[in-house]
Amino acid sequence: MAENDWESFIASCRSRKEQAQQQLREVEMLIKQTSTEVERLVQRNARAASRVRQVEAQLDTVPREDLKSAYNALISNQQRLFTMRGQLEKLQNDKEHLTSLIELCEQITGFAEGGITPTAQKAGRVSRQPAEDLVIHVIEAQEAERLRLSRQMHDGPAQSLTNLVLQAEICEHLFDRDPKRAKTELAELKESVISTFHEVKSFIFDLRPMMLDDLGLAPTLKRYAEGLAENGFDGLEMTITGRDRRLAAYQEVTIFRVIQELIHIGRQYGHASSIKVNVEMEEHEIKVSVEDNGTGFELDEELSTPDAQQMGLPTLRKRIEMLGGTITFRSSPGTGLHVSFSLPVEEAEEE
C-alpha cells in the first residue's frame, strides 16, 4: 500500500469511527425505548394472564366468547412481547458490533498515530501488513454470523419456549377442574419440551460444537451428519479418509464451519435432497469436496453474481484464502453446486 493510500485508509477509518459513534448513540436510544416497551408489555402480559385465570375459574358461567377473547388477548400480547424482545436482542447485537468497530478503528488510527506507516514497514521496523480488506471482512463476517444466530434463536427455541409457558399455564389451571384434560395437556407439554430440548441442543452445536474441542474434526463432522439424519435429512453422505488426527484449533474450526455452511447452502438455497462430502486428511494438507444435486445457481469466477453474494460464497473464499488455501466453485442452473477446497494444515501441539 502506497503512502497516500495508507493516509487515505486512516482518514477513512476516522470517518467510519465518527459514523459508528453516531449510529451507536441512535442504537442506545432505541434500546432504551424498546426496553421501556418490553417492560410495559410484561406488565400487560401479567394482567392478561390474570384475566385468563379469572375466566378459567368460572368456566361454567363465563360465555364462550369471553373465554376466547381472554385467550386471544394473552396470545396476542405474548407474540408482541416475543417480537419486541427479539428486536431488543438485535439492537443489543448492533450495539456490540458498533462498539467493536469503534474499538477497532481506534486501534488502527492509534497504530498510525504512533508513526508506523507502510514506508516504516518496508524498512523492517514493523512486520504487520496493512489489512483494510481483512478488517472489513472480519467485521462483515462477525455481523453476518450474529444476524444468522439471532434469527435462528428468534425463530426456533425462543418461540418454542413462549409456547411452553402458555401450555404450562393452561395445565396449571386445569388440574382441579378437569384432571383428564390436564393429563392430555401435560402429555402434549412433555412432547413440546422434548422437541424444544433437541432444538436447543442443535442450536448450541451450531454455535460451538464442544466435540470439536474435545475430539477433533473427524468425529465432529460424523456427529453433525448423524444429527442431520436424526432431524429428518438423510441425504448427506460424509466420507472421511486418511489419518485422523488433531489439527490446530483455528484450522479445525475453519474447515468445519465451511463444510457446515456449504451443506446449509445446498439445503436452504439449492433445495438439495442429496449432498456428498468427501474429506481427505493428507499429511500436510486437507482436501474437501462438497457436491449437491440442488437447483444450481448463476456463478462467475469473481463470485459477483447476486446468487453468490446472497449465499455468502465470497466470504467462504476469503476464509480459506486467509489461511493459505484455495477454493473453487462450479454451478449453473440445474447442475447443483460443486465446491472443492484445500488447506495446508499443521498438527496440534501436544500439551
C-alpha positions in Angstrom: 0.0 0.0 0.0 1.4 3.4 -1.0 1.9 6.2 1.5 -1.0 8.2 0.0 -3.3 5.1 0.1 -2.3 4.5 3.7 -3.2 8.0 4.7 -6.5 7.7 2.8 -7.2 4.5 4.6 -6.5 6.1 8.0 -8.8 9.0 7.1 -11.5 6.6 6.1 -11.1 4.8 9.5 -11.5 8.1 11.4 -14.6 8.9 9.3 -16.0 5.4 9.9 -15.4 5.8 13.6 -17.4 9.0 13.7 -20.3 7.4 11.8 -20.2 4.4 14.1 -20.3 6.6 17.2 -23.4 8.4 15.8 -25.0 5.1 15.0 -24.2 3.9 18.5 -25.9 6.8 20.1 -29.0 6.2 18.0 -29.0 2.5 18.8 -28.6 3.2 22.5 -31.6 5.5 22.3 -33.6 2.7 20.5 -32.5 0.2 23.2 -33.8 2.5 25.9 -37.2 2.9 24.1 -37.5 -0.8 23.3 -36.6 -1.8 26.9 -39.4 0.5 28.1 -41.8 -1.1 25.7 -40.8 -4.6 26.8 -41.4 -3.7 30.4 -44.8 -2.3 29.5 -45.7 -5.5 27.6 -44.5 -7.7 30.5 -47.0 -5.8 32.8 -49.7 -6.1 30.2 -48.9 -9.8 29.8 -49.3 -10.3 33.6 -52.7 -8.7 33.5 -53.8 -10.8 30.5 -52.6 -14.0 32.3 -54.5 -12.9 35.4 -57.6 -12.4 33.3 -57.3 -15.9 31.8 -57.1 -17.4 35.3 -60.2 -15.5 36.4 -62.1 -16.8 33.4 -60.9 -20.3 33.9 -62.1 -20.2 37.5 -65.6 -19.5 36.1 -65.6 -21.8 33.1 -69.2 -23.0 33.9 -70.7 -19.5 33.8 -68.4 -17.4 31.6 -69.6 -17.1 28.0 -67.5 -18.9 25.4 -66.8 -15.6 23.6 -65.3 -14.1 26.8 -63.1 -17.2 27.3 -61.9 -17.0 23.6 -61.3 -13.2 23.9 -59.2 -13.7 27.1 -57.0 -16.4 25.5 -56.6 -14.4 22.2 -55.6 -11.3 24.2 -53.0 -13.3 26.1 -51.6 -15.0 23.0 -51.5 -11.7 21.0 -49.7 -9.9 23.8 -47.2 -12.7 24.2 -46.5 -12.6 20.5 -46.0 -8.9 20.7 -43.7 -9.3 23.7 -41.7 -12.0 21.9 -41.3 -9.8 18.8 -40.1 -6.8 20.9 -37.7 -9.0 22.9 -36.3 -10.2 19.5 -35.9 -6.5 18.4 -34.2 -5.7 21.7 -31.8 -8.6 21.2 -31.0 -7.4 17.7 -30.4 -3.8 18.9 -28.1 -5.1 21.6 -26.2 -7.1 19.0 -25.9 -4.0 16.9 -24.5 -2.1 19.9 -21.8 -4.8 20.4 -20.9 -4.7 16.7 -20.7 -0.9 16.7 -18.6 -0.9 19.9 -16.2 -3.4 18.4 -16.0 -1.4 15.2 -15.2 1.8 17.1 -12.5 0.0 19.2 -11.0 -1.5 16.0 -10.9 1.9 14.3 -9.3 3.4 17.4 -6.6 0.7 17.3 -5.9 1.3 13.6 -5.7 5.1 14.0 -3.6 4.7 17.1 -1.3 2.4 15.1 -0.9 5.2 12.5 -0.5 8.0 15.1 2.3 6.0 16.6 4.3 6.9 13.4 4.0 3.4 11.8 3.4 3.7 8.1 3.9 1.4 5.0 7.3 3.0 4.5 8.3 2.1 8.0 7.1 -1.5 7.4 9.3 -1.8 4.3 12.2 -0.5 6.3 11.8 -3.5 8.5 10.6 -1.7 11.6 7.2 -3.3 11.6 6.2 -6.6 10.1 2.5 -6.0 10.2 0.8 -5.8 6.8 -1.9 -3.1 6.3 -5.2 -5.1 6.3 -8.0 -2.9 5.1 -9.7 -5.8 3.3 -9.1 -8.1 6.3 -10.6 -5.6 8.7 -13.7 -5.2 6.5 -14.0 -9.0 6.1 -13.8 -9.7 9.8 -16.4 -7.1 10.7 -18.8 -8.3 8.0 -18.3 -12.0 8.9 -18.9 -11.3 12.6 -22.1 -9.3 11.9 -23.4 -11.9 9.4 -22.9 -14.7 11.9 -24.6 -12.7 14.7 -27.5 -12.0 12.5 -27.9 -15.6 11.5 -27.8 -16.8 15.1 -30.2 -14.1 16.2 -32.7 -15.1 13.6 -32.2 -18.8 14.3 -32.8 -18.2 18.0 -35.8 -15.9 17.4 -37.5 -18.4 15.0 -36.6 -21.5 17.0 -36.0 -22.0 20.7 -37.3 -18.6 21.8 -40.7 -19.1 20.0 -40.9 -22.7 21.4 -40.2 -21.5 25.0 -43.0 -18.9 24.7 -45.5 -21.7 23.7 -44.3 -23.9 26.6 -45.1 -21.1 29.1 -48.6 -20.8 27.7 -49.1 -24.6 27.8 -47.8 -24.8 31.4 -50.3 -22.1 32.5 -53.2 -24.0 30.9 -52.1 -27.2 32.7 -51.9 -25.4 36.0 -55.4 -24.1 35.8 -56.9 -27.5 34.6 -55.6 -29.7 37.5 -58.6 -29.1 39.8 -61.3 -28.5 37.3 -60.7 -31.1 34.6 -57.9 -33.7 35.5 -58.5 -35.7 32.4 -57.9 -32.8 30.1 -55.0 -31.7 32.3 -53.4 -35.1 31.7 -53.8 -34.7 28.0 -52.3 -31.2 28.0 -49.4 -32.4 30.2 -48.6 -35.2 27.6 -48.6 -32.6 24.9 -46.4 -30.3 27.0 -43.9 -33.1 27.6 -43.6 -33.7 23.8 -43.1 -30.0 23.3 -40.4 -29.9 26.0 -38.6 -32.8 24.3 -38.8 -31.1 20.9 -37.5 -27.8 22.3 -34.7 -29.6 24.1 -33.5 -31.1 20.9 -33.9 -27.7 19.2 -31.7 -26.1 21.9 -29.1 -28.8 21.6 -28.9 -28.3 17.9 -28.6 -24.6 18.3 -25.7 -25.0 20.8 -24.0 -27.4 18.5 -24.3 -24.9 15.6 -23.0 -22.1 17.9 -19.9 -24.0 19.1 -19.8 -27.9 19.0 -17.9 -28.9 22.1 -16.9 -32.1 20.3 -14.7 -30.0 18.1 -12.6 -29.0 21.1 -12.7 -32.4 22.8 -12.4 -34.9 19.9 -11.4 -33.0 16.8 -12.6 -32.5 13.2 -13.5 -36.0 12.0 -15.7 -37.1 15.0 -17.5 -33.7 14.9 -18.3 -34.0 11.2 -19.6 -37.5 11.7 -21.8 -36.4 14.6 -23.0 -33.4 12.6 -24.1 -35.8 9.8 -25.9 -38.1 12.3 -27.6 -35.0 13.8 -29.0 -34.0 10.4 -30.3 -37.6 9.8 -32.0 -37.6 13.2 -33.7 -34.3 12.3 -35.1 -35.8 9.0 -32.4 -35.1 6.4 -30.9 -38.4 5.4 -29.4 -37.3 2.1 -26.0 -36.4 3.5 -23.1 -38.8 2.6 -20.0 -38.0 4.6 -16.7 -39.7 3.6 -13.5 -39.1 5.6 -10.3 -40.7 4.6 -6.6 -40.5 5.7 -5.1 -40.4 9.1 -7.4 -39.0 11.7 -5.5 -36.6 13.9 -5.9 -33.3 15.8 -5.1 -30.1 13.9 -4.5 -26.6 15.1 -7.8 -25.3 16.6 -8.3 -22.5 14.2 -7.9 -24.9 11.3 -10.4 -27.4 12.6 -12.9 -24.6 13.2 -12.5 -23.1 9.7 -12.8 -26.5 8.0 -15.9 -27.5 10.0 -17.6 -24.1 9.5 -17.0 -24.0 5.8 -18.4 -27.6 5.3 -21.3 -26.7 7.6 -22.1 -23.6 5.6 -21.9 -25.4 2.2 -24.3 -28.0 3.5 -26.7 -25.3 4.7 -26.4 -23.5 1.3 -27.2 -26.8 -0.6 -30.3 -27.4 1.6 -31.5 -23.8 2.1 -30.9 -22.3 -1.4 -30.5 -25.2 -3.7 -33.2 -27.4 -2.1 -30.9 -30.4 -2.5 -32.0 -33.8 -1.5 -28.5 -35.3 -1.7 -25.2 -33.8 -0.6 -21.9 -35.6 -0.8 -19.0 -34.5 1.3 -15.5 -36.0 0.9 -12.7 -35.1 3.3 -9.1 -36.3 2.6 -6.8 -35.9 5.5 -3.4 -36.0 3.9 -0.1 -35.4 5.8 0.3 -31.7 5.2 -3.0 -30.8 3.5 -6.7 -31.3 3.9 -8.7 -31.6 0.7 -12.5 -31.3 0.8 -15.2 -31.5 -1.9 -18.9 -30.8 -1.4 -21.4 -31.7 -4.2 -25.2 -31.4 -4.1 -28.0 -32.2 -6.5 -29.8 -28.9 -5.9 -31.2 -26.4 -8.4 -27.8 -24.7 -9.0 -27.0 -21.1 -9.4 -25.5 -18.5 -11.8 -21.9 -18.0 -10.7 -18.9 -16.3 -12.3 -15.3 -16.5 -11.4 -15.3 -13.4 -9.3 -18.4 -14.6 -7.4 -20.0 -11.2 -8.1 -23.4 -12.6 -9.2 -26.4 -11.9 -6.9 -26.7 -15.6 -6.1 -23.1 -15.8 -4.9 -23.4 -12.7 -2.9 -26.7 -13.8 -1.2 -25.2 -17.2 -0.2 -22.0 -15.7 1.1 -19.7 -17.5 -1.2 -17.2 -14.6 -1.3 -16.9 -14.8 2.5 -16.2 -18.6 2.3 -13.4 -17.9 -0.3 -11.8 -15.3 2.0 -11.9 -17.6 5.0 -10.0 -20.3 3.1 -7.6 -17.9 1.3 -6.7 -16.1 4.6 -5.3 -19.4 5.8 -3.3 -20.1 2.7 -5.7 -22.4 1.0 -7.6 -22.4 -2.3 -11.2 -22.9 -3.1 -13.2 -23.3 -6.4 -16.9 -23.1 -7.1 -18.8 -24.6 -10.0 -22.5 -24.3 -10.6 -25.2 -23.3 -13.2 -29.0 -23.6 -13.1 -30.0 -27.3 -12.9 -26.5 -28.7 -12.1 -26.2 -28.3 -8.4 -23.3 -26.7 -6.5 -19.8 -28.2 -6.6 -17.2 -26.8 -4.3 -13.6 -28.0 -3.7 -11.1 -26.5 -1.4 -7.7 -27.5 0.1 -5.9 -26.1 3.1 -2.4 -26.6 4.4 -2.6 -27.9 7.9 -0.4 -28.5 10.9 -1.0 -30.9 13.8 -2.0 -29.5 17.1 0.8 -29.2 19.6 0.7 -31.8 22.4 0.1 -30.3 25.8 
